Amino acid sequence: VEQHQHLIQRKKAEIETSREALRMINISITEIETALSKVELGKKLGCLPTQVITREIDCPLNKLNWVIGMDRDIKDIEESAGVQINVDKIRGKVRVRGSDSAVDEAIARLEKLLMRK
């Protein structure tokens, strides 16, 4: 019985070691996916991955649906400024990603849109 218990404990330790190794692999995969995403975004926006920044602006919840409905204007800003725009409905934020100057331009245009409403 003792030998059996010892074997069980050893197998449990092996399983825990494997689980920890899997956690570390998953963390590495997430980091690689994040880096690849930034490289792809930089390529899409015409800038280096190291130049990609993210800024958020507040969007009052009462204007959020209006902003989401402005899909054509948002796409126009994305294409002409060379940025990626995402609306975070839960936090009431508009996230803009791109080069520093492109993000500045896009945010200025977004803020003008928000003032119109």
Biopython code that builds the backbone (N, CA, C, O; Angstrom):
import numpy as np
from Bio.PDB.StructureBuilder import StructureBuilder

atoms = [
    (1, "VAL", "N", (0.830, -1.190, 0.000)),
    (1, "VAL", "CA", (0.000, 0.000, 0.000)),
    (1, "VAL", "C", (0.877, 1.258, 0.000)),
    (1, "VAL", "O", (0.589, 2.219, -0.713)),
    (2, "GLU", "N", (1.951, 1.245, 0.806)),
    (2, "GLU", "CA", (2.839, 2.406, 0.852)),
    (2, "GLU", "C", (3.468, 2.667, -0.511)),
    (2, "GLU", "O", (3.591, 3.810, -0.950)),
    (3, "GLN", "N", (3.860, 1.584, -1.164)),
    (3, "GLN", "CA", (4.479, 1.723, -2.477)),
    (3, "GLN", "C", (3.472, 2.335, -3.461)),
    (3, "GLN", "O", (3.824, 3.182, -4.282)),
    (4, "HIS", "N", (2.239, 1.899, -3.361)),
    (4, "HIS", "CA", (1.176, 2.422, -4.220)),
    (4, "HIS", "C", (0.954, 3.913, -3.948)),
    (4, "HIS", "O", (0.822, 4.701, -4.884)),
    (5, "GLN", "N", (0.911, 4.297, -2.677)),
    (5, "GLN", "CA", (0.732, 5.706, -2.292)),
    (5, "GLN", "C", (1.897, 6.554, -2.808)),
    (5, "GLN", "O", (1.697, 7.663, -3.303)),
    (6, "HIS", "N", (3.098, 6.027, -2.688)),
    (6, "HIS", "CA", (4.283, 6.734, -3.169)),
    (6, "HIS", "C", (4.192, 6.958, -4.687)),
    (6, "HIS", "O", (4.505, 8.042, -5.178)),
    (7, "LEU", "N", (3.771, 5.947, -5.408)),
    (7, "LEU", "CA", (3.612, 6.039, -6.857)),
    (7, "LEU", "C", (2.565, 7.095, -7.215)),
    (7, "LEU", "O", (2.758, 7.875, -8.148)),
    (8, "ILE", "N", (1.473, 7.115, -6.483)),
    (8, "ILE", "CA", (0.417, 8.117, -6.714)),
    (8, "ILE", "C", (0.966, 9.525, -6.493)),
    (8, "ILE", "O", (0.720, 10.418, -7.304)),
    (9, "GLN", "N", (1.698, 9.729, -5.413)),
    (9, "GLN", "CA", (2.273, 11.044, -5.114)),
    (9, "GLN", "C", (3.251, 11.477, -6.212)),
    (9, "GLN", "O", (3.267, 12.638, -6.620)),
    (10, "ARG", "N", (4.049, 10.546, -6.672)),
    (10, "ARG", "CA", (5.014, 10.867, -7.719)),
    (10, "ARG", "C", (4.295, 11.261, -9.015)),
    (10, "ARG", "O", (4.697, 12.207, -9.693)),
    (11, "LYS", "N", (3.242, 10.537, -9.348)),
    (11, "LYS", "CA", (2.468, 10.858, -10.554)),
    (11, "LYS", "C", (1.778, 12.215, -10.417)),
    (11, "LYS", "O", (1.713, 12.975, -11.383)),
    (12, "LYS", "N", (1.270, 12.522, -9.238)),
    (12, "LYS", "CA", (0.654, 13.833, -8.996)),
    (12, "LYS", "C", (1.679, 14.942, -9.184)),
    (12, "LYS", "O", (1.372, 15.982, -9.766)),
    (13, "ALA", "N", (2.891, 14.723, -8.696)),
    (13, "ALA", "CA", (3.959, 15.713, -8.860)),
    (13, "ALA", "C", (4.309, 15.888, -10.338)),
    (13, "ALA", "O", (4.543, 17.007, -10.793)),
    (14, "GLU", "N", (4.345, 14.794, -11.081)),
    (14, "GLU", "CA", (4.624, 14.865, -12.518)),
    (14, "GLU", "C", (3.532, 15.647, -13.241)),
    (14, "GLU", "O", (3.812, 16.455, -14.126)),
    (15, "ILE", "N", (2.291, 15.394, -12.852)),
    (15, "ILE", "CA", (1.163, 16.108, -13.464)),
    (15, "ILE", "C", (1.261, 17.599, -13.167)),
    (15, "ILE", "O", (1.051, 18.419, -14.061)),
    (16, "GLU", "N", (1.574, 17.960, -11.937)),
    (16, "GLU", "CA", (1.692, 19.375, -11.571)),
    (16, "GLU", "C", (2.844, 20.037, -12.332)),
    (16, "GLU", "O", (2.723, 21.181, -12.771)),
    (17, "THR", "N", (3.953, 19.322, -12.485)),
    (17, "THR", "CA", (5.077, 19.848, -13.258)),
    (17, "THR", "C", (4.664, 20.069, -14.713)),
    (17, "THR", "O", (5.020, 21.080, -15.319)),
    (18, "SER", "N", (3.922, 19.130, -15.260)),
    (18, "SER", "CA", (3.436, 19.268, -16.636)),
    (18, "SER", "C", (2.468, 20.438, -16.769)),
    (18, "SER", "O", (2.513, 21.179, -17.751)),
    (19, "ARG", "N", (1.604, 20.599, -15.790)),
    (19, "ARG", "CA", (0.652, 21.730, -15.813)),
    (19, "ARG", "C", (1.401, 23.066, -15.786)),
    (19, "ARG", "O", (1.048, 23.994, -16.514)),
    (20, "GLU", "N", (2.421, 23.158, -14.956)),
    (20, "GLU", "CA", (3.196, 24.399, -14.870)),
    (20, "GLU", "C", (3.918, 24.664, -16.191)),
    (20, "GLU", "O", (3.971, 25.804, -16.651)),
    (21, "ALA", "N", (4.466, 23.629, -16.793)),
    (21, "ALA", "CA", (5.127, 23.787, -18.091)),
    (21, "ALA", "C", (4.124, 24.251, -19.144)),
    (21, "ALA", "O", (4.446, 25.101, -19.973)),
    (22, "LEU", "N", (2.918, 23.699, -19.115)),
    (22, "LEU", "CA", (1.872, 24.107, -20.049)),
    (22, "LEU", "C", (1.480, 25.566, -19.834)),
    (22, "LEU", "O", (1.281, 26.303, -20.799)),
    (23, "ARG", "N", (1.368, 25.985, -18.573)),
    (23, "ARG", "CA", (1.061, 27.397, -18.285)),
    (23, "ARG", "C", (2.131, 28.313, -18.875)),
    (23, "ARG", "O", (1.811, 29.344, -19.468)),
    (24, "MET", "N", (3.388, 27.942, -18.716)),
    (24, "MET", "CA", (4.482, 28.756, -19.245)),
    (24, "MET", "C", (4.452, 28.798, -20.773)),
    (24, "MET", "O", (4.704, 29.841, -21.376)),
    (25, "ILE", "N", (4.141, 27.661, -21.393)),
    (25, "ILE", "CA", (4.027, 27.616, -22.853)),
    (25, "ILE", "C", (2.885, 28.515, -23.312)),
    (25, "ILE", "O", (3.031, 29.243, -24.294)),
    (26, "ASN", "N", (1.749, 28.473, -22.615)),
    (26, "ASN", "CA", (0.607, 29.317, -22.981)),
    (26, "ASN", "C", (0.939, 30.795, -22.847)),
    (26, "ASN", "O", (0.523, 31.603, -23.677)),
    (27, "ILE", "N", (1.690, 31.153, -21.806)),
    (27, "ILE", "CA", (2.112, 32.553, -21.637)),
    (27, "ILE", "C", (2.999, 32.960, -22.809)),
    (27, "ILE", "O", (2.839, 34.048, -23.364)),
    (28, "SER", "N", (3.935, 32.086, -23.186)),
    (28, "SER", "CA", (4.820, 32.374, -24.325)),
    (28, "SER", "C", (4.032, 32.522, -25.616)),
    (28, "SER", "O", (4.311, 33.419, -26.413)),
    (29, "ILE", "N", (3.065, 31.664, -25.829)),
    (29, "ILE", "CA", (2.236, 31.744, -27.030)),
    (29, "ILE", "C", (1.479, 33.068, -27.060)),
    (29, "ILE", "O", (1.396, 33.710, -28.107)),
    (30, "THR", "N", (0.935, 33.474, -25.938)),
    (30, "THR", "CA", (0.208, 34.746, -25.871)),
    (30, "THR", "C", (1.130, 35.908, -26.198)),
    (30, "THR", "O", (0.746, 36.819, -26.931)),
    (31, "GLU", "N", (2.350, 35.883, -25.656)),
    (31, "GLU", "CA", (3.310, 36.960, -25.942)),
    (31, "GLU", "C", (3.672, 36.992, -27.426)),
    (31, "GLU", "O", (3.779, 38.067, -28.015)),
    (32, "ILE", "N", (3.860, 35.825, -28.028)),
    (32, "ILE", "CA", (4.186, 35.752, -29.454)),
    (32, "ILE", "C", (3.013, 36.250, -30.286)),
    (32, "ILE", "O", (3.209, 37.000, -31.242)),
    (33, "GLU", "N", (1.788, 35.840, -29.934)),
    (33, "GLU", "CA", (0.609, 36.294, -30.671)),
    (33, "GLU", "C", (0.451, 37.808, -30.580)),
    (33, "GLU", "O", (0.089, 38.453, -31.564)),
    (34, "THR", "N", (0.719, 38.378, -29.410)),
    (34, "THR", "CA", (0.635, 39.824, -29.234)),
    (34, "THR", "C", (1.660, 40.531, -30.118)),
    (34, "THR", "O", (1.341, 41.517, -30.783)),
    (35, "ALA", "N", (2.890, 40.020, -30.122)),
    (35, "ALA", "CA", (3.942, 40.615, -30.946)),
    (35, "ALA", "C", (3.586, 40.507, -32.434)),
    (35, "ALA", "O", (3.753, 41.469, -33.183)),
    (36, "LEU", "N", (3.098, 39.342, -32.860)),
    (36, "LEU", "CA", (2.711, 39.166, -34.261)),
    (36, "LEU", "C", (1.564, 40.103, -34.641)),
    (36, "LEU", "O", (1.539, 40.660, -35.739)),
    (37, "SER", "N", (0.631, 40.265, -33.729)),
    (37, "SER", "CA", (-0.495, 41.168, -33.974)),
    (37, "SER", "C", (0.006, 42.593, -34.188)),
    (37, "SER", "O", (-0.478, 43.309, -35.065)),
    (38, "LYS", "N", (0.975, 42.992, -33.381)),
    (38, "LYS", "CA", (1.528, 44.340, -33.505)),
    (38, "LYS", "C", (2.294, 44.493, -34.818)),
    (38, "LYS", "O", (2.231, 45.544, -35.455)),
    (39, "VAL", "N", (3.017, 43.451, -35.222)),
    (39, "VAL", "CA", (3.737, 43.479, -36.500)),
    (39, "VAL", "C", (2.741, 43.591, -37.650)),
    (39, "VAL", "O", (2.925, 44.399, -38.561)),
    (40, "GLU", "N", (1.682, 42.777, -37.607)),
    (40, "GLU", "CA", (0.666, 42.817, -38.662)),
    (40, "GLU", "C", (-0.027, 44.173, -38.708)),
    (40, "GLU", "O", (-0.280, 44.709, -39.787)),
    (41, "LEU", "N", (-0.337, 44.731, -37.528)),
    (41, "LEU", "CA", (-0.988, 46.039, -37.488)),
    (41, "LEU", "C", (-0.057, 47.115, -38.048)),
    (41, "LEU", "O", (-0.487, 47.966, -38.827)),
    (42, "GLY", "N", (1.215, 47.078, -37.653)),
    (42, "GLY", "CA", (2.179, 48.041, -38.185)),
    (42, "GLY", "C", (2.275, 47.950, -39.697)),
    (42, "GLY", "O", (2.325, 48.968, -40.387)),
    (43, "LYS", "N", (2.302, 46.728, -40.210)),
    (43, "LYS", "CA", (2.370, 46.527, -41.658)),
    (43, "LYS", "C", (1.118, 47.090, -42.331)),
    (43, "LYS", "O", (1.202, 47.765, -43.356)),
    (44, "LYS", "N", (-0.028, 46.805, -41.745)),
    (44, "LYS", "CA", (-1.302, 47.285, -42.303)),
    (44, "LYS", "C", (-1.382, 48.816, -42.287)),
    (44, "LYS", "O", (-1.906, 49.430, -43.216)),
    (45, "LEU", "N", (-0.852, 49.422, -41.211)),
    (45, "LEU", "CA", (-0.947, 50.873, -41.049)),
    (45, "LEU", "C", (0.235, 51.618, -41.662)),
    (45, "LEU", "O", (0.265, 52.849, -41.675)),
    (46, "GLY", "N", (1.209, 50.864, -42.167)),
    (46, "GLY", "CA", (2.345, 51.502, -42.822)),
    (46, "GLY", "C", (3.361, 52.098, -41.862)),
    (46, "GLY", "O", (4.004, 53.098, -42.182)),
    (47, "CYS", "N", (3.513, 51.500, -40.698)),
    (47, "CYS", "CA", (4.527, 51.966, -39.755)),
    (47, "CYS", "C", (5.191, 50.760, -39.107)),
    (47, "CYS", "O", (4.708, 49.633, -39.216)),
    (48, "LEU", "N", (6.299, 51.013, -38.436)),
    (48, "LEU", "CA", (6.997, 49.928, -37.751)),
    (48, "LEU", "C", (6.218, 49.489, -36.525)),
    (48, "LEU", "O", (5.520, 50.300, -35.916)),
    (49, "PRO", "N", (6.323, 48.225, -36.152)),
    (49, "PRO", "CA", (5.633, 47.753, -34.948)),
    (49, "PRO", "C", (6.007, 48.564, -33.697)),
    (49, "PRO", "O", (5.180, 48.762, -32.808)),
    (50, "THR", "N", (7.248, 49.024, -33.643)),
    (50, "THR", "CA", (7.683, 49.815, -32.481)),
    (50, "THR", "C", (7.055, 51.198, -32.466)),
    (50, "THR", "O", (7.074, 51.875, -31.438)),
    (51, "GLN", "N", (6.500, 51.624, -33.590)),
    (51, "GLN", "CA", (5.856, 52.937, -33.671)),
    (51, "GLN", "C", (4.366, 52.879, -33.348)),
    (51, "GLN", "O", (3.727, 53.919, -33.190)),
    (52, "VAL", "N", (3.813, 51.682, -33.251)),
    (52, "VAL", "CA", (2.378, 51.537, -32.980)),
    (52, "VAL", "C", (2.110, 51.887, -31.514)),
    (52, "VAL", "O", (2.670, 51.287, -30.597)),
    (53, "ILE", "N", (1.242, 52.870, -31.327)),
    (53, "ILE", "CA", (0.820, 53.256, -29.982)),
    (53, "ILE", "C", (-0.686, 53.089, -29.880)),
    (53, "ILE", "O", (-1.379, 52.962, -30.890)),
    (54, "THR", "N", (-1.180, 53.089, -28.660)),
    (54, "THR", "CA", (-2.623, 52.995, -28.424)),
    (54, "THR", "C", (-3.024, 54.131, -27.511)),
    (54, "THR", "O", (-2.399, 54.362, -26.476)),
    (55, "ARG", "N", (-4.071, 54.838, -27.898)),
    (55, "ARG", "CA", (-4.648, 55.861, -27.029)),
    (55, "ARG", "C", (-6.147, 55.631, -26.977)),
    (55, "ARG", "O", (-6.753, 55.113, -27.915)),
    (56, "GLU", "N", (-6.726, 56.029, -25.859)),
    (56, "GLU", "CA", (-8.175, 55.905, -25.688)),
    (56, "GLU", "C", (-8.763, 57.269, -25.388)),
    (56, "GLU", "O", (-8.160, 58.104, -24.713)),
    (57, "ILE", "N", (-9.954, 57.463, -25.910)),
    (57, "ILE", "CA", (-10.704, 58.658, -25.523)),
    (57, "ILE", "C", (-12.020, 58.197, -24.927)),
    (57, "ILE", "O", (-12.566, 57.158, -25.298)),
    (58, "ASP", "N", (-12.513, 58.993, -23.996)),
    (58, "ASP", "CA", (-13.802, 58.689, -23.382)),
    (58, "ASP", "C", (-14.914, 58.990, -24.366)),
    (58, "ASP", "O", (-14.852, 59.957, -25.126)),
    (59, "CYS", "N", (-15.916, 58.155, -24.338)),
    (59, "CYS", "CA", (-17.100, 58.369, -25.151)),
    (59, "CYS", "C", (-18.292, 58.232, -24.220)),
    (59, "CYS", "O", (-18.560, 57.146, -23.706)),
    (60, "PRO", "N", (-19.010, 59.328, -24.000)),
    (60, "PRO", "CA", (-20.169, 59.233, -23.116)),
    (60, "PRO", "C", (-21.101, 58.114, -23.572)),
    (60, "PRO", "O", (-21.363, 57.946, -24.763)),
    (61, "LEU", "N", (-21.589, 57.361, -22.604)),
    (61, "LEU", "CA", (-22.424, 56.207, -22.935)),
    (61, "LEU", "C", (-23.633, 56.588, -23.773)),
    (61, "LEU", "O", (-24.092, 55.792, -24.592)),
    (62, "ASN", "N", (-24.156, 57.794, -23.581)),
    (62, "ASN", "CA", (-25.324, 58.208, -24.368)),
    (62, "ASN", "C", (-24.969, 58.484, -25.835)),
    (62, "ASN", "O", (-25.862, 58.614, -26.671)),
    (63, "LYS", "N", (-23.666, 58.573, -26.151)),
    (63, "LYS", "CA", (-23.238, 58.776, -27.541)),
    (63, "LYS", "C", (-22.646, 57.515, -28.159)),
    (63, "LYS", "O", (-22.336, 57.491, -29.350)),
    (64, "LEU", "N", (-22.492, 56.486, -27.364)),
    (64, "LEU", "CA", (-21.812, 55.284, -27.820)),
    (64, "LEU", "C", (-22.498, 54.638, -29.021)),
    (64, "LEU", "O", (-21.836, 54.314, -30.007)),
    (65, "ASN", "N", (-23.805, 54.448, -28.951)),
    (65, "ASN", "CA", (-24.522, 53.839, -30.071)),
    (65, "ASN", "C", (-24.449, 54.717, -31.312)),
    (65, "ASN", "O", (-24.392, 54.209, -32.432)),
    (66, "TRP", "N", (-24.452, 56.020, -31.118)),
    (66, "TRP", "CA", (-24.328, 56.944, -32.241)),
    (66, "TRP", "C", (-22.968, 56.764, -32.912)),
    (66, "TRP", "O", (-22.874, 56.720, -34.139)),
    (67, "VAL", "N", (-21.910, 56.659, -32.096)),
    (67, "VAL", "CA", (-20.560, 56.465, -32.642)),
    (67, "VAL", "C", (-20.491, 55.143, -33.393)),
    (67, "VAL", "O", (-19.937, 55.081, -34.491)),
    (68, "ILE", "N", (-21.046, 54.092, -32.813)),
    (68, "ILE", "CA", (-21.033, 52.784, -33.470)),
    (68, "ILE", "C", (-21.788, 52.862, -34.800)),
    (68, "ILE", "O", (-21.394, 52.227, -35.777)),
    (69, "GLY", "N", (-22.864, 53.636, -34.834)),
    (69, "GLY", "CA", (-23.645, 53.802, -36.057)),
    (69, "GLY", "C", (-22.931, 54.623, -37.119)),
    (69, "GLY", "O", (-23.353, 54.637, -38.275)),
    (70, "MET", "N", (-21.863, 55.304, -36.748)),
    (70, "MET", "CA", (-21.091, 56.131, -37.686)),
    (70, "MET", "C", (-20.022, 55.290, -38.386)),
    (70, "MET", "O", (-18.919, 55.769, -38.646)),
    (71, "ASP", "N", (-20.349, 54.067, -38.682)),
    (71, "ASP", "CA", (-19.377, 53.116, -39.231)),
    (71, "ASP", "C", (-18.650, 53.659, -40.458)),
    (71, "ASP", "O", (-17.439, 53.487, -40.591)),
    (72, "ARG", "N", (-19.383, 54.310, -41.346)),
    (72, "ARG", "CA", (-18.762, 54.843, -42.570)),
    (72, "ARG", "C", (-17.736, 55.921, -42.227)),
    (72, "ARG", "O", (-16.646, 55.942, -42.799)),
    (73, "ASP", "N", (-18.079, 56.821, -41.292)),
    (73, "ASP", "CA", (-17.143, 57.867, -40.878)),
    (73, "ASP", "C", (-15.923, 57.267, -40.177)),
    (73, "ASP", "O", (-14.794, 57.708, -40.394)),
    (74, "ILE", "N", (-16.159, 56.264, -39.341)),
    (74, "ILE", "CA", (-15.059, 55.603, -38.627)),
    (74, "ILE", "C", (-14.121, 54.941, -39.633)),
    (74, "ILE", "O", (-12.903, 55.084, -39.527)),
    (75, "LYS", "N", (-14.672, 54.222, -40.606)),
    (75, "LYS", "CA", (-13.840, 53.573, -41.634)),
    (75, "LYS", "C", (-13.060, 54.606, -42.427)),
    (75, "LYS", "O", (-11.899, 54.374, -42.767)),
    (76, "ASP", "N", (-13.676, 55.744, -42.728)),
    (76, "ASP", "CA", (-12.994, 56.814, -43.458)),
    (76, "ASP", "C", (-11.804, 57.335, -42.651)),
    (76, "ASP", "O", (-10.721, 57.542, -43.200)),
    (77, "ILE", "N", (-12.007, 57.546, -41.351)),
    (77, "ILE", "CA", (-10.917, 58.019, -40.493)),
    (77, "ILE", "C", (-9.809, 56.963, -40.436)),
    (77, "ILE", "O", (-8.627, 57.293, -40.527)),
    (78, "GLU", "N", (-10.198, 55.694, -40.286)),
    (78, "GLU", "CA", (-9.197, 54.623, -40.233)),
    (78, "GLU", "C", (-8.335, 54.615, -41.496)),
    (78, "GLU", "O", (-7.108, 54.539, -41.428)),
    (79, "GLU", "N", (-8.996, 54.695, -42.637)),
    (79, "GLU", "CA", (-8.266, 54.605, -43.905)),
    (79, "GLU", "C", (-7.434, 55.851, -44.180)),
    (79, "GLU", "O", (-6.274, 55.740, -44.578)),
    (80, "SER", "N", (-8.006, 57.034, -43.975)),
    (80, "SER", "CA", (-7.266, 58.249, -44.315)),
    (80, "SER", "C", (-6.167, 58.576, -43.308)),
    (80, "SER", "O", (-5.122, 59.101, -43.690)),
    (81, "ALA", "N", (-6.384, 58.276, -42.032)),
    (81, "ALA", "CA", (-5.363, 58.567, -41.020)),
    (81, "ALA", "C", (-4.384, 57.411, -40.866)),
    (81, "ALA", "O", (-3.283, 57.604, -40.349)),
    (82, "GLY", "N", (-4.762, 56.221, -41.302)),
    (82, "GLY", "CA", (-3.896, 55.054, -41.153)),
    (82, "GLY", "C", (-3.870, 54.539, -39.727)),
    (82, "GLY", "O", (-2.804, 54.315, -39.154)),
    (83, "VAL", "N", (-5.068, 54.352, -39.153)),
    (83, "VAL", "CA", (-5.184, 53.874, -37.772)),
    (83, "VAL", "C", (-6.183, 52.724, -37.713)),
    (83, "VAL", "O", (-6.874, 52.419, -38.685)),
    (84, "GLN", "N", (-6.233, 52.104, -36.555)),
    (84, "GLN", "CA", (-7.258, 51.100, -36.251)),
    (84, "GLN", "C", (-8.090, 51.664, -35.109)),
    (84, "GLN", "O", (-7.544, 52.114, -34.101)),
    (85, "ILE", "N", (-9.407, 51.642, -35.264)),
    (85, "ILE", "CA", (-10.312, 52.186, -34.245)),
    (85, "ILE", "C", (-11.221, 51.075, -33.751)),
    (85, "ILE", "O", (-11.828, 50.353, -34.541)),
    (86, "ASN", "N", (-11.307, 50.947, -32.418)),
    (86, "ASN", "CA", (-12.221, 49.991, -31.799)),
    (86, "ASN", "C", (-13.029, 50.717, -30.738)),
    (86, "ASN", "O", (-12.513, 51.585, -30.033)),
    (87, "VAL", "N", (-14.290, 50.357, -30.633)),
    (87, "VAL", "CA", (-15.163, 50.946, -29.622)),
    (87, "VAL", "C", (-15.368, 49.923, -28.511)),
    (87, "VAL", "O", (-15.799, 48.797, -28.760)),
    (88, "ASP", "N", (-15.056, 50.327, -27.290)),
    (88, "ASP", "CA", (-15.256, 49.476, -26.110)),
    (88, "ASP", "C", (-16.572, 49.898, -25.473)),
    (88, "ASP", "O", (-16.633, 50.873, -24.724)),
    (89, "LYS", "N", (-17.628, 49.143, -25.784)),
    (89, "LYS", "CA", (-18.969, 49.495, -25.316)),
    (89, "LYS", "C", (-19.095, 49.398, -23.805)),
    (89, "LYS", "O", (-19.845, 50.157, -23.191)),
    (90, "ILE", "N", (-18.379, 48.486, -23.213)),
    (90, "ILE", "CA", (-18.497, 48.271, -21.769)),
    (90, "ILE", "C", (-17.884, 49.427, -20.990)),
    (90, "ILE", "O", (-18.478, 49.913, -20.028)),
    (91, "ARG", "N", (-16.699, 49.868, -21.400)),
    (91, "ARG", "CA", (-15.994, 50.926, -20.672)),
    (91, "ARG", "C", (-16.294, 52.327, -21.202)),
    (91, "ARG", "O", (-15.877, 53.315, -20.598)),
    (92, "GLY", "N", (-17.013, 52.425, -22.324)),
    (92, "GLY", "CA", (-17.316, 53.728, -22.894)),
    (92, "GLY", "C", (-16.071, 54.425, -23.415)),
    (92, "GLY", "O", (-15.874, 55.618, -23.184)),
    (93, "LYS", "N", (-15.236, 53.678, -24.116)),
    (93, "LYS", "CA", (-13.973, 54.210, -24.642)),
    (93, "LYS", "C", (-13.875, 53.918, -26.132)),
    (93, "LYS", "O", (-14.404, 52.925, -26.630)),
    (94, "VAL", "N", (-13.181, 54.817, -26.829)),
    (94, "VAL", "CA", (-12.823, 54.574, -28.213)),
    (94, "VAL", "C", (-11.313, 54.424, -28.236)),
    (94, "VAL", "O", (-10.589, 55.337, -27.840)),
    (95, "ARG", "N", (-10.836, 53.279, -28.698)),
    (95, "ARG", "CA", (-9.401, 52.969, -28.716)),
    (95, "ARG", "C", (-8.870, 53.183, -30.125)),
    (95, "ARG", "O", (-9.425, 52.667, -31.095)),
    (96, "VAL", "N", (-7.784, 53.951, -30.227)),
    (96, "VAL", "CA", (-7.177, 54.251, -31.516)),
    (96, "VAL", "C", (-5.735, 53.761, -31.493)),
    (96, "VAL", "O", (-4.979, 54.077, -30.574)),
    (97, "ARG", "N", (-5.357, 52.984, -32.514)),
    (97, "ARG", "CA", (-3.991, 52.443, -32.605)),
    (97, "ARG", "C", (-3.376, 52.835, -33.928)),
    (97, "ARG", "O", (-4.023, 52.774, -34.974)),
    (98, "GLY", "N", (-2.122, 53.238, -33.873)),
    (98, "GLY", "CA", (-1.370, 53.609, -35.076)),
    (98, "GLY", "C", (-0.130, 54.362, -34.671)),
    (98, "GLY", "O", (0.272, 54.329, -33.508)),
    (99, "SER", "N", (0.485, 55.049, -35.634)),
    (99, "SER", "CA", (1.652, 55.868, -35.305)),
    (99, "SER", "C", (1.179, 57.087, -34.514)),
    (99, "SER", "O", (-0.004, 57.429, -34.527)),
    (100, "ASP", "N", (2.108, 57.731, -33.833)),
    (100, "ASP", "CA", (1.776, 58.864, -32.967)),
    (100, "ASP", "C", (1.002, 59.956, -33.710)),
    (100, "ASP", "O", (-0.046, 60.406, -33.247)),
    (101, "SER", "N", (1.522, 60.375, -34.856)),
    (101, "SER", "CA", (0.866, 61.459, -35.595)),
    (101, "SER", "C", (-0.480, 61.012, -36.169)),
    (101, "SER", "O", (-1.433, 61.791, -36.197)),
    (102, "ALA", "N", (-0.559, 59.764, -36.623)),
    (102, "ALA", "CA", (-1.823, 59.258, -37.166)),
    (102, "ALA", "C", (-2.892, 59.176, -36.077)),
    (102, "ALA", "O", (-4.056, 59.499, -36.318)),
    (103, "VAL", "N", (-2.493, 58.742, -34.876)),
    (103, "VAL", "CA", (-3.435, 58.664, -33.754)),
    (103, "VAL", "C", (-3.915, 60.062, -33.381)),
    (103, "VAL", "O", (-5.103, 60.263, -33.129)),
    (104, "ASP", "N", (-2.998, 61.033, -33.343)),
    (104, "ASP", "CA", (-3.393, 62.418, -33.042)),
    (104, "ASP", "C", (-4.434, 62.918, -34.038)),
    (104, "ASP", "O", (-5.441, 63.512, -33.652)),
    (105, "GLU", "N", (-4.181, 62.672, -35.325)),
    (105, "GLU", "CA", (-5.116, 63.111, -36.365)),
    (105, "GLU", "C", (-6.479, 62.436, -36.203)),
    (105, "GLU", "O", (-7.516, 63.095, -36.278)),
    (106, "ALA", "N", (-6.469, 61.132, -35.983)),
    (106, "ALA", "CA", (-7.721, 60.383, -35.853)),
    (106, "ALA", "C", (-8.508, 60.840, -34.629)),
    (106, "ALA", "O", (-9.727, 60.993, -34.702)),
    (107, "ILE", "N", (-7.833, 61.055, -33.521)),
    (107, "ILE", "CA", (-8.529, 61.487, -32.303)),
    (107, "ILE", "C", (-9.138, 62.864, -32.496)),
    (107, "ILE", "O", (-10.258, 63.111, -32.049)),
    (108, "ALA", "N", (-8.422, 63.763, -33.153)),
    (108, "ALA", "CA", (-8.975, 65.098, -33.418)),
    (108, "ALA", "C", (-10.252, 64.982, -34.241)),
    (108, "ALA", "O", (-11.239, 65.664, -33.965)),
    (109, "ARG", "N", (-10.232, 64.124, -35.243)),
    (109, "ARG", "CA", (-11.419, 63.945, -36.079)),
    (109, "ARG", "C", (-12.556, 63.274, -35.316)),
    (109, "ARG", "O", (-13.720, 63.639, -35.483)),
    (110, "LEU", "N", (-12.220, 62.292, -34.477)),
    (110, "LEU", "CA", (-13.242, 61.632, -33.661)),
    (110, "LEU", "C", (-13.885, 62.612, -32.689)),
    (110, "LEU", "O", (-15.101, 62.608, -32.502)),
    (111, "GLU", "N", (-13.060, 63.450, -32.073)),
    (111, "GLU", "CA", (-13.598, 64.423, -31.117)),
    (111, "GLU", "C", (-14.520, 65.417, -31.798)),
    (111, "GLU", "O", (-15.512, 65.844, -31.208)),
    (112, "LYS", "N", (-14.202, 65.795, -33.044)),
    (112, "LYS", "CA", (-15.099, 66.675, -33.819)),
    (112, "LYS", "C", (-16.438, 65.969, -34.057)),
    (112, "LYS", "O", (-17.500, 66.581, -33.936)),
    (113, "LEU", "N", (-16.377, 64.668, -34.399)),
    (113, "LEU", "CA", (-17.605, 63.891, -34.597)),
    (113, "LEU", "C", (-18.434, 63.865, -33.325)),
    (113, "LEU", "O", (-19.652, 64.037, -33.363)),
    (114, "LEU", "N", (-17.767, 63.651, -32.202)),
    (114, "LEU", "CA", (-18.481, 63.569, -30.921)),
    (114, "LEU", "C", (-19.124, 64.909, -30.554)),
    (114, "LEU", "O", (-20.188, 64.941, -29.936)),
    (115, "MET", "N", (-18.484, 65.997, -30.930)),
    (115, "MET", "CA", (-19.053, 67.321, -30.606)),
    (115, "MET", "C", (-20.267, 67.627, -31.464)),
    (115, "MET", "O", (-21.147, 68.387, -31.059)),
    (116, "ARG", "N", (-20.314, 67.026, -32.662)),
    (116, "ARG", "CA", (-21.468, 67.276, -33.545)),
    (116, "ARG", "C", (-22.759, 66.727, -32.985)),
    (116, "ARG", "O", (-23.837, 67.266, -33.236)),
    (117, "LYS", "N", (-22.650, 65.665, -32.234)),
    (117, "LYS", "CA", (-23.853, 64.999, -31.717)),
    (117, "LYS", "C", (-24.346, 65.703, -30.479)),
    (117, "LYS", "O", (-25.349, 65.294, -29.894)),
]
sb = StructureBuilder()
sb.init_structure("model")
sb.init_model(0)
sb.init_chain("A")
sb.init_seg("    ")
for serial, (resi, resn, name, xyz) in enumerate(atoms, 1):
    if name == "N":
        sb.init_residue(resn, " ", resi, " ")
    sb.init_atom(name, np.array(xyz, "f"), 0.0, 1.0, " ", f" {name:<3s}", serial, name[0])
structure = sb.get_structure()
